[in-house]
Amino acid sequence: MVMDLVMEGKKEEESLESKYMKGVRHLCESGITRVPGKYILPVPERPQVMGEERRTSSLNLKLPVIDLARLHTADRPQVLKSLAKACEEYGFFQVVNHNIPCNATRRIIGVGRRFFEMPFEERAKYMSTDVRSPVRYGTSFNQCRDGVFCWRDFLKLSCHPMESVLPYWPSSPMDLREEAMSYAMQAKSLFLVLMGAIFESLGVDASILREFDDGSHLMVVNCYPACPEPNLTLGMPPHSDYGFLTILLQDDVEGLQVQSGGEWITVEPVPNSFVINIGDHLEIFSNGRYKSVLHRVLVNSSKSRISVASLHSLPPERMVSPSPELVNEENPRMYEDTNFAAFLDYMSSSETKNKNFLESRKLTQGKEQAKSQ
Ligand SMILES: O=C(O)CCC(=O)C(=O)O
C-alpha cells in the first residue's frame, strides 16, 4: 500500500517534470493561475518587482544612447569617447540610427512571436538539449541543469555558416527562414560596425576584424509568456553573455534589467534602438577594461514579451586572449585564453548562472606568473 503510494507520487513527479520540459508556453496553454513550485525562486533571488522599479525611477538612471550616424561625421572622436565610457562604466548601451530599417525589426519580432504561437507539436520538432545543434527549441536557462526553472522559452538558431545551417531551421512559419536570414545578415553588419568603433576606442590593431567574417553567430529568440505571479520567478536569471557583443532587439514590453552600482536597472525600450552589451570575450580581449555585466529578465502578469538576441564572437576554435597592446606592467594580464568551444563544454557541464564562466578564466596571481614565464 505504502509502496503503491510512493510509486504513484514518483509517477506524478515524473509527468510534471516532463511537462515543464515542454516549455512555459505549453504550461500556460494548459491553463494555470499560480506559478508551479518548479519556477519559484528562493526568497533572496526573487525580483521584488515593485520595490526595485520605484528605486530605479527615483535614481533616474538611463543607459547611454550612442547615435551611430555621428560616427560618420567630424563628431567621431566624441562618439568613440562616449562609447568607451559606456563600455567601461555600464558594459551596456543603446544604439540609434543603426541602419537596420524598422520594418526588418518588426518582421523578425513578428515571425518569432508566430513561431511560439504554433501548436506545441510543431515547435517540438526542434526540441534539443544538444548545445551544438544548429537549431534548438527549449526552455528555462539550461533545462538540463537548472534546479529552479525560469519563465522563458527560446528558439536558438546558429547563423554561421549560413548555407549549412539554413536547411535545419524551422520550415514554419513559412517566412521564418527568409526573415531570420535577412535579419541575421543585418545584425552581423551592425556588429562589424560596432566592433570597428570599439577597437578604435581601445586604441588597438583592428586586423582581427577580418576574422569575424567566419565568427560564431547565434540568434536567440526569447519568449516570456505573461506570468500569474511575476514576483516569484524570473524570465532569465542573472548572467553575462559569452561572446564579444550581444545585439538585443526587444519588443515594446520592458523586462531587461542590468546590474549597475549594486542596483538592478530596468532598461526602457527605446523605439527603433538596439541594446548592446559587452560579452565575456570582449572583457577578456580588453584585459578587463570593458565590462561584461550581469543582467536578468523580469516577467509581468499582463503581457508576454519577445526579444531577439544576436551573440557574436570569433570562430569557435579561435583562442581569445587579452590584446597584447592592453597588457603592460600597470595592467597585468587578467585572464586565461579561452574560446567558444570551451564555453560550450562549460555550458553542458556546469551551472552558468552569474559570471562563473568568466570567473573561471580569471588569473589568480600564481597562474598569472606561470603564464608570463
Ligand atoms: O530578453 C532580454 O531582454 C535579454 C535576453 C538575454 O539576456 C539573453 O538572451 O542572453
The ligand as an ORCA input file, in Angstrom:
! r2SCAN-3c Opt
* xyz 0 1
  O      15.326     39.229    -23.288
  C      16.141     40.027    -22.875
  O      15.868     41.207    -22.665
  C      17.564     39.612    -22.566
  C      17.950     38.330    -23.201
  C      19.293     37.853    -22.725
  O      19.828     38.283    -21.751
  C      19.964     36.790    -23.481
  O      19.379     36.257    -24.470
  O      21.105     36.437    -23.073
*
